[in-house]
Amino acid sequence: MPSDPMLLTANQPGPPIGTASEFDASKARKQSTLIRQRFFRHKLAVTSLIVFLLIVAFGMIGPLFWGISVDDSSGGRFEPPSAEHPLGTNQIGKDMLAQLMRGTRLSVQIALTVAVLATLVGVTLGALAGYLRGFVDTAISRVIDLMLIIPAIAVAGILVKAFSGSWYVVALVLASFGWMSIARITRGETLSLSQREFIEAASASGATTRWVIFRHLVPNMVGSITVNATLAIALAVLSEAALSFIGLGVQIPDTSLGLIISENYAQITTRPWLFWGPFVVIVALSLCVNFIGDGLRDAFDPRQTKVRA
């Protein structure tokens, strides 16, 4: 008697459920992987990151490979660009390429220090004001209002002059005037997030203020924090250049991009290479960190569905 084909089909073992390829495809990707993929699809941000790293390498490790010391003044006065001195020499015979490397290093150090300190202070105070509200919010908001009406460049110049022109003094002074906008933005986002159910649940369960802020609020503001930190880097580069240009920033024997421009701006028509070198580096640094911040904002935003090229 022939067997029922339907019965045979039912009794035959089927293909294994959940093969390795299917399992790997369906496995949930980590959030860090998604962020990294979004960022590296942002071509302009990736290009800016590469240029930024090259500039940092130029300032940090470039002197190790350049044979002329920043303090060597054996060259002739105002020598034009040559194989020995690609950017010529300054008024006392120092190699301008070595000076540019040193100035780039100090300017980057100042900018990164300012960004880190201003972001830490701004995020902490802004989150406290938005989450605790009441007297704390009023007090912090009034301090922010007071700091915003102070002429930052003038006061920063006076403080730097009073406490010497070392790069870390310049960084601390600029950071003390760079946290207010970050605090305001963080406060606004905290006010919005504090109305969400998961924040109310954390508060109702007895979580401390520090836990709620740094475990729940700050991770949900990473995108805006990152963008503001990168903007702080660009602003610090420009602020340091402005202070040094008017003689109230980094002081000799140290140097910075702004100080190099200040020393050589009068040569812009007769010896333009002395001016345009540091100027181009300042512009490149500012543009790169802004484009990097744009890419990071898109990468961290969970609502981002299409990454701009």
N, C-alpha and C positions, 0 to 999 in steps of 0.2 A: 504494500500500500504506500503510495507516494506521500512524502511528508508535506505538511502545510508550509509553503514558503514564508508566510508571515510569521509562523512560529519559529522557523529557523532564523529568520532575521532578528527576532526578539531575543533568541537565546545566544546569538553570536556576541562575543565581547566587542564592545565599541572602542573607539580611539581613546587614549588616555585623556582624562579631563585635566585641563590646565597644564599644557606643555610649558617647557622652560621659556620659550620665546613669548608665549602669551602672558606668562607670569611677569616677565621682565617688562613687557609693554604696559601692563596694567598696574605695575608697582607705582605707588605714589612718589613723585619726585620731591626732593627736599626743597624747602623754600629758598635756601641759599643757591641751589642749582638754578631755580627759575630766575632769581635776581641776576645771577651771573650771565645767564643766557640772554635776558632782556638787554643787559648793559652791552654785551659784546655784539648785539645786533644793531646798536646805535653807532653807526660808522663815524660820525663826527666826534662823538665822545671818546671812542677808542683811539682815534687819531690824535685827539687832544691829550689823552693820557700818555701816549707814546712820546709826544713832543714835550710834555711836562716832565716826564721821567728823564728824557735826554737833557733838558735844561738843568734839572737837579743833579744829574751825573756830571754835567759840565762844571757845575760849581763845587760839588763835593769831592769828586775823584779826579777831575781834570788836572788840578795842580800836581798830582802825583806823577803824571805823565808829561808835564810841561817842564822843560829843563831850566826855565828862568824863574827865579824867586820873585815873589811880589815885592820884596824889599830891595831888590837889586836895581840900583840907579846908575849902572855903568854905561847905559846907552846914551846916545846923544840926545840933546834937547829937541823935542818935536820932530823926531825922525819919521818919515813917511812909511807906509806899510811896505814890508819886505819879507823875504823868506825867514829872516831871523826874528822879526817883529811883525807878525801878520796884521796887527792893528796899530802899528807904529808905537811911538813912545810919547809920554806926557811932558809937561814943562820941566820936570826935574830928571828926565831920562829913564823913568820906570816903564817897563813893558806893559802896554795897555791890555794885552790879552790876559796876562797874569792878574792885572787889576780887575778886569771884567770877571774872571773866575772867582776871585775873592769877594767882589761885590755881589755876585749872584748868590754865592753861598750864604752870606750874611742876610741878604734880603729874603731868601727862602726860609732861613731859620726864624727870622722875625715874623714872617707871614704865618708860618705853621704854628708858632708859639701863640701868636695873637688869636688865631682861629680856634685852637684847642681851649685856651683859657676863656675867651669870650663865649664860646659855645657852652662850656661847662657851667659858667655863672649864669648865662642867659636862660638856658634850659631849666636849671634848678630853680631859679627865682620865678620864672614864668610859670612853671608847673605848680609851685607852691601857691602862687597868687591865684591861679585858676582853680585849683582843687580845694584850698582851704577857704577862699573868699573872705568876706567880712573884713576884720581889721587888718589881717595879713595882706589881703589883696589891695586894700586902700593904701597901706604903708608902702608896699613895693611899687604900686602904680605912681604914687607921688614922687618917689625917688627917681623912677624912670623919667617922669615929666621934668624933674629938676635937672637931671643929667642931659636931657635932650636939648635944653635951652642954653647950655654952657657951650661957648665956642671951643670945640674940641681941639682943633689944630693949634690955636693960640695957647690954651692951657697945657696941652701936651708938650709944646715947644718949651714953655717955661719950666715944666717939671723935668724934662730931659736935660735942659741946660743946667738946672740946679743939682741934679743927681748924676752928672757926668753923661757922656754920650755913648756909653757901652751899649751893645746891641740888645742885651737882655733888659736894660732899663727902658730902651725904646719900645721893646715888645710889651713889657708890663704896663707902660703908660698907654700905649695904643689899645691894649686889651681892656683897660679900665674904662675906655670910652667906646668900646665896640660891642658890648653885650646887650644894650638896651633894645635894639630892634629885634634881636633874637628872643629876648624875654617877652616882648609884646606879642609876637607871632605865636610863641609857645603858650602864652596865657590864653589867647583866643582859641587855639585848638584844644587846650585842656578844658576850657569851659564847655566846649561842644562834646568832647569825649566823656566828661564826667556825668553827663545825662544818659549815657548808654547803659544797657542792662548789666553788662559784665562788670562795669565799674561799681554800680550800685550793689551787685551781688558780692563783690570782693569787700566792699566797705561793711556790708551787713554781716559778713562772716567773721568780722573782727580783724581784718588785715590792717597793718599799721600804715600810716601815711607814706613812709618811705617805700614800703612794699608796693602799694598801689601806684605810686608815681614811677618808680624805676622798673617795676615788673609788668605793669599793665599800660600806663599812659605813655611813657617814653617809647617803648617798642612800637606803638601805634602811630608815633610821630616821626619815625626814622626818616621818612622821605623829606619832610620839611626841614628837619634838623640837618640832614646832609646837605641840602641845597643852601641853607643859611650858612653852614660851615664853609662851604666852598666860596660863597660870596664874601665871607669874612676874610678869606685868604686873599682874594682879589683886592678888596678894600684896603687890607693891611699893606699890600705891595704898593698901592698908589699913595696911601697915607705916609708910609715911611719915605717914599721918594719925595713927596711934597715937603716933609719936615727936613730931610737932608738937603734938599735943594735950597731952602732958605737958611741953611746953616744951623738948624735947631734939632737935627736928628743925630745920626751916627757921626762921630767926630774922628778926625785924624789922630793916631795912625791907622785906625780901622777904616774900612771903606764900605760903601754900598752902592747900589745902582743909582740911587738919587744923588749921592755925593759925587759920583763920577760925572754925572750930568751937570751938577752945579759947578764943578771945576772946569768943565770943557764946553759949556754952552756958548761961550764967546767965540769958540773956534768953528762954529757950525758952517760958516761960509768958506773959511780958509782951509780948515782941516776937518771936514765933516765926519770922517771915520771915528774921531774921538767922541762925538756926540751920538751918532746913530747906533753904535754898538749897544750901549746900555739901554737906549731908548727902545730898540727893537726887542730886547730881552724883557723889559717891563711890560710892553704891549703883549708879547707872546704869553707871558705868565698869566696876565689878567684874562686874556681870551681863553686860554686853555682851561683854567680852573672853572670859568663860567660854563663852558661846554661840557666839562666833566660833571659838574653839578646838574646840568640839564639831563644828561644821560642817567645819572644815579637817581634822579627824581622819577624818571620814567620806569627805571628798573625796580625801585622799591614800591611803587604805587600798585597795589593789588588790583586796582580797577583798570590798569593799563592793558588794552587789548591789542594795540598796534604800536610798534616801536618805530619812531621816525628814523629814517636813514641819515 
